[in-house]
């Protein structure tokens, strides 16, 4: 019986989340943790079994279940053009709702497993069909990083409402002047990207001038963050992360847990820290000047009751292998 495997990267957004939905450049990097999937074409149904870090296993059968996972799987299969019965097993070593791209990584990994071998653009398109079921109309940055790994600048070309339809985007690989050492801390609270995106959209309708000025500030931060990354200026980048966090907090995206994580990281020696992803929960990213410093940040978080881990980003390719047919070439 034919079998395929697929893999994809998790991600961290360094700067630009939420504003990216309205055309502001965002910088995102792939991390070692991600998702993997295996598809076996057998049986009489299309069945998905998936698990995420610290989550309960989920089983969904297309046509039998009306849960979001089943509908997302059906949308992905339709996008892939798959009409054969298939059983897919997928796992993500990322927590769900944490801002680390768990959903997109699963979507890309499953798409690659179902198709067998496909281009990055094809895998990303199939994953977006999956993503829209869970998140309404996300920016697409998660799917882009899940597909490509490495580091990218992601920019939408249409500033219309993010709740209407998928917008075209420019995706540009980014060269780093130095490796970035990151500590990732989990607030312990799940967050809904769709809910938080809709919240910002409502604020934009009620207070357009205030949100416009906030997005202008984030635009400047994103542009300067790119320059700092390319120059290898981690001190400047850390300050920009702190500034971005302040503006995101002004959009009511931060929480007490996030603020505690950020403050604890700075007290432990972080060059800068901020929420990463949708906000309202999820994770914080802290920039460190060494692995030792990053480990000290994670230890400080653990003393406060939060989980965390250390990772790197930059020119050394940090990605999970592309989908390949079992026993075949990538």
C-alpha positions as CSV (number, residue, x, y, z in Angstrom):
1,X,0.0,0.0,0.0
2,X,1.4,3.5,-0.8
3,X,2.7,5.6,2.1
4,X,3.9,9.1,2.3
5,X,5.5,11.2,5.1
6,X,5.5,15.0,5.6
7,X,7.2,17.4,8.0
8,X,7.0,21.1,8.8
9,X,8.5,23.7,11.1
10,X,7.1,25.6,14.0
11,X,7.7,29.3,14.1
12,X,8.3,32.4,16.2
13,X,7.3,35.9,15.1
14,X,10.0,38.3,16.1
15,X,8.1,41.5,15.2
16,X,5.0,42.5,13.3
17,X,2.2,40.2,14.4
18,X,-1.4,41.5,13.9
19,X,-0.2,44.6,12.0
20,X,1.0,42.1,9.3
21,X,-2.7,41.4,8.6
22,X,-2.9,45.0,7.4
23,X,0.2,45.1,5.2
24,X,2.9,45.7,7.8
25,X,6.1,43.6,7.3
26,X,6.5,40.8,9.8
27,X,9.7,38.9,10.5
28,X,9.3,35.2,11.4
29,X,11.7,32.4,12.0
30,X,11.4,28.6,11.9
31,X,12.3,26.6,15.0
32,X,13.4,23.0,15.4
33,X,10.1,21.9,17.0
34,X,7.4,21.3,14.4
35,X,5.0,18.6,13.1
36,X,5.2,15.3,11.2
37,X,2.6,13.2,9.5
38,X,2.3,9.8,7.8
39,X,-0.4,9.0,5.2
40,X,-1.4,5.4,4.3
41,X,-3.8,5.0,1.4
42,X,-6.1,2.2,2.5
43,X,-9.6,1.5,3.9
44,X,-12.8,3.1,2.9
45,X,-12.8,6.4,4.7
46,X,-10.6,9.5,5.1
47,X,-9.5,9.4,8.7
48,X,-7.1,11.7,10.7
49,X,-5.6,10.9,14.0
50,X,-3.5,13.7,15.5
51,X,-1.9,14.7,18.8
52,X,-0.2,17.9,20.0
53,X,2.2,18.5,22.9
54,X,0.3,18.1,26.2
55,X,-3.0,17.6,24.4
56,X,-5.5,14.8,24.1
57,X,-5.3,12.7,20.9
58,X,-8.0,13.6,18.4
59,X,-9.7,11.2,15.8
60,X,-11.7,12.7,12.9
61,X,-13.4,11.0,10.0
62,X,-14.5,13.1,7.0
63,X,-18.3,12.8,6.5
64,X,-18.9,11.3,9.9
65,X,-17.7,14.2,12.2
66,X,-18.6,17.9,12.1
67,X,-15.9,19.0,14.5
68,X,-13.4,21.6,13.3
69,X,-10.6,19.1,12.8
70,X,-12.8,16.9,10.5
71,X,-13.8,20.0,8.5
72,X,-10.3,21.2,8.3
73,X,-9.1,17.8,7.1
74,X,-11.8,17.7,4.5
75,X,-10.9,21.2,3.2
76,X,-7.2,20.2,3.0
77,X,-8.0,17.0,1.1
78,X,-10.2,18.9,-1.3
79,X,-7.4,21.4,-1.9
80,X,-5.0,18.6,-2.5
81,X,-7.4,17.0,-5.0
82,X,-7.3,13.7,-3.0
83,X,-10.3,11.4,-3.7
84,X,-8.8,8.2,-2.3
85,X,-9.5,6.8,1.2
86,X,-6.6,7.7,3.4
87,X,-5.5,7.3,7.0
88,X,-3.3,10.0,8.3
89,X,-1.5,10.0,11.7
90,X,0.0,13.4,12.7
91,X,1.9,14.7,15.7
92,X,3.1,18.2,16.7
93,X,5.7,18.6,19.4
94,X,4.3,22.1,19.9
95,X,1.5,23.2,22.2
96,X,-1.7,24.3,20.5
97,X,-2.9,27.9,20.8
98,X,0.6,29.1,21.9
99,X,1.6,31.3,19.0
100,X,4.2,28.8,17.7
101,X,2.4,27.8,14.5
102,X,1.2,24.4,15.7
103,X,-1.9,24.4,13.4
104,X,0.0,25.6,10.3
105,X,2.8,23.0,10.9
106,X,0.2,20.3,11.1
107,X,-1.5,21.5,8.0
108,X,1.8,21.6,6.0
109,X,2.9,18.2,7.3
110,X,-0.4,16.6,6.5
111,X,-0.6,18.2,3.1
112,X,2.9,16.9,2.2
113,X,2.0,13.4,3.5
114,X,-1.2,13.3,1.4
115,X,0.3,14.7,-1.8
116,X,3.7,12.9,-1.4
117,X,6.0,15.4,-3.1
118,X,4.9,19.0,-3.7
119,X,6.4,22.4,-4.1
120,X,6.5,24.9,-1.2
121,X,3.8,27.0,-2.8
122,X,1.5,24.0,-3.2
123,X,2.0,22.8,0.4
124,X,1.4,26.4,1.7
125,X,-1.8,26.7,-0.4
126,X,-3.2,23.3,0.9
127,X,-2.3,24.3,4.5
128,X,-4.2,27.6,4.2
129,X,-7.3,25.6,3.4
130,X,-6.8,23.8,6.7
131,X,-5.9,27.0,8.5
132,X,-9.0,29.0,7.5
133,X,-11.3,26.5,9.2
134,X,-9.6,27.2,12.5
135,X,-8.6,30.8,12.2
136,X,-11.0,32.5,9.8
137,X,-8.5,34.2,7.6
138,X,-5.0,34.2,9.1
139,X,-2.2,36.3,7.6
140,X,-0.5,33.2,6.1
141,X,2.8,33.9,7.9
142,X,2.6,30.7,9.9
143,X,2.0,28.5,6.8
144,X,4.9,30.3,5.0
145,X,7.4,29.6,7.8
146,X,6.0,26.0,8.4
147,X,6.7,25.4,4.7
148,X,10.0,27.1,4.2
149,X,11.7,27.0,7.6
150,X,14.7,29.4,8.0
151,X,13.8,33.1,8.4
152,X,11.5,35.3,6.3
153,X,10.0,38.7,5.9
154,X,6.3,38.3,5.2
155,X,4.2,41.2,3.8
156,X,0.7,41.3,2.6
157,X,-0.1,43.5,-0.4
158,X,-3.7,44.3,0.4
159,X,-4.7,46.3,3.5
160,X,-8.4,45.4,3.3
161,X,-10.2,43.7,6.2
162,X,-8.5,40.4,7.2
163,X,-11.8,38.8,7.6
164,X,-12.8,38.8,3.9
165,X,-10.4,36.6,2.0
166,X,-6.8,35.5,1.6
167,X,-4.6,38.4,0.4
168,X,-1.6,38.1,-1.8
169,X,1.7,38.3,0.0
170,X,5.4,38.8,-0.6
171,X,7.7,36.3,1.1
172,X,11.4,37.1,1.2
173,X,14.2,35.0,2.8
174,X,16.2,37.0,5.3
175,X,19.9,36.9,5.9
176,X,21.0,37.2,9.5
177,X,24.2,39.0,10.5
178,X,24.5,36.6,13.5
179,X,22.7,33.7,15.0
180,X,19.9,34.7,17.3
181,X,19.6,32.8,20.6
182,X,16.0,32.7,21.8
183,X,14.2,31.6,24.9
184,X,10.6,30.6,24.4
185,X,8.2,30.7,27.4
186,X,4.7,29.4,27.6
187,X,2.1,31.4,29.5
188,X,0.1,28.2,30.2
189,X,-3.0,29.9,28.6
190,X,-4.3,28.9,25.1
191,X,-5.2,31.6,22.7
192,X,-7.4,31.8,19.6
193,X,-5.9,33.5,16.6
194,X,-9.3,34.1,15.1
195,X,-10.6,35.7,18.3
196,X,-7.6,38.0,18.7
197,X,-7.6,39.1,15.0
198,X,-11.3,39.9,15.2
199,X,-10.6,41.9,18.4
200,X,-8.0,44.1,16.7
201,X,-10.4,44.5,13.7
202,X,-13.1,45.8,16.0
203,X,-10.7,48.2,17.7
204,X,-9.7,49.4,14.2
205,X,-13.3,50.1,13.4
206,X,-13.9,52.0,16.7
207,X,-10.6,53.9,16.9
208,X,-9.1,54.0,13.4
209,X,-6.7,56.8,14.1
210,X,-5.3,55.2,17.3
211,X,-4.8,51.8,15.6
212,X,-3.4,53.4,12.5
213,X,-0.7,55.2,14.6
214,X,0.0,51.9,16.4
215,X,0.5,50.1,13.1
216,X,2.8,53.0,11.9
217,X,4.9,52.4,15.0
218,X,5.0,48.7,14.3
219,X,6.0,49.4,10.7
220,X,9.0,51.4,11.9
221,X,9.9,48.7,14.4
222,X,9.8,46.0,11.7
223,X,11.9,47.9,9.3
224,X,14.5,48.7,11.9
225,X,14.4,45.1,13.2
226,X,15.4,43.9,9.7
227,X,18.3,46.3,9.7
228,X,19.4,45.2,13.1
229,X,19.1,41.5,12.2
230,X,21.1,41.9,9.0
231,X,23.8,43.9,10.9
232,X,23.9,41.4,13.7
233,X,23.0,44.1,16.2
234,X,21.3,42.0,18.9
235,X,21.2,44.9,21.4
236,X,19.2,47.1,19.1
237,X,17.0,44.2,18.2
238,X,16.2,43.5,21.8
239,X,15.1,47.1,22.3
240,X,12.8,46.8,19.3
241,X,11.2,43.7,20.8
242,X,10.4,45.6,23.9
243,X,8.9,48.5,21.9
244,X,6.8,46.1,19.9
245,X,5.5,44.5,23.1
246,X,4.5,47.9,24.4
247,X,2.4,48.6,21.3
248,X,0.9,45.1,21.3
249,X,-0.1,45.6,24.9
250,X,-1.8,48.9,23.8
251,X,-4.0,46.8,21.5
252,X,-5.1,44.8,24.5
253,X,-3.3,41.7,23.3
254,X,-1.1,41.1,26.4
255,X,-2.1,39.4,29.7
256,X,-0.8,39.3,33.2
257,X,1.0,36.0,32.5
258,X,2.6,37.5,29.4
259,X,3.8,40.6,31.2
260,X,5.2,38.4,34.0
261,X,7.1,36.3,31.5
262,X,8.5,39.4,29.8
263,X,9.5,41.1,33.1
264,X,11.1,37.9,34.4
265,X,13.0,37.4,31.2
266,X,14.4,41.0,31.3
267,X,15.3,40.6,35.0
268,X,17.2,37.4,34.1
269,X,19.3,39.2,31.4
270,X,17.2,39.1,28.3
271,X,18.0,41.8,25.7
272,X,14.3,42.2,25.0
273,X,11.1,40.2,25.2
274,X,7.6,40.2,23.8
275,X,4.6,38.1,23.1
276,X,4.8,36.1,19.9
277,X,1.7,35.2,17.8
278,X,-1.9,36.2,18.5
279,X,-1.5,37.2,22.1
280,X,-4.2,36.8,24.8
281,X,-2.2,33.9,26.0
282,X,0.3,31.7,24.2
283,X,4.1,32.3,24.3
284,X,6.7,34.9,24.9
285,X,10.0,35.1,23.0
286,X,13.1,36.5,24.7
287,X,16.3,37.4,23.0
288,X,19.5,36.4,24.7
289,X,23.2,37.1,24.1
290,X,24.3,33.5,24.7
291,X,23.0,30.0,25.3
292,X,23.9,30.4,29.0
293,X,21.9,33.5,29.3
294,X,18.9,31.9,27.5
295,X,19.1,28.9,29.9
296,X,19.1,31.3,32.8
297,X,15.9,32.9,31.4
298,X,14.2,29.6,31.1
299,X,15.3,28.7,34.7
300,X,13.8,32.0,35.9
301,X,10.6,31.2,34.2
302,X,10.4,27.8,35.7
303,X,10.8,29.3,39.2
304,X,7.7,31.4,38.4
305,X,5.8,28.3,37.3
306,X,6.2,28.6,33.5
307,X,7.6,26.2,31.0
308,X,10.1,27.1,28.4
309,X,12.9,26.0,26.1
310,X,15.9,27.5,24.2
311,X,16.3,27.6,20.4
312,X,18.3,29.4,17.7
313,X,17.4,31.3,14.5
314,X,19.5,32.6,11.7
315,X,21.4,31.6,8.6
316,X,22.1,28.1,9.8
317,X,19.1,26.4,8.2
318,X,16.7,25.4,11.0
319,X,13.9,23.5,9.4
320,X,12.3,20.1,9.4
321,X,12.9,17.9,6.3
322,X,10.5,18.4,3.4
323,X,7.9,15.8,2.7
324,X,9.1,12.8,0.8
325,X,7.6,9.5,-0.3
326,X,8.8,6.8,2.1
327,X,12.0,5.3,0.7
328,X,12.1,8.1,-2.0
329,X,14.1,11.3,-2.6
330,X,13.0,14.6,-1.0
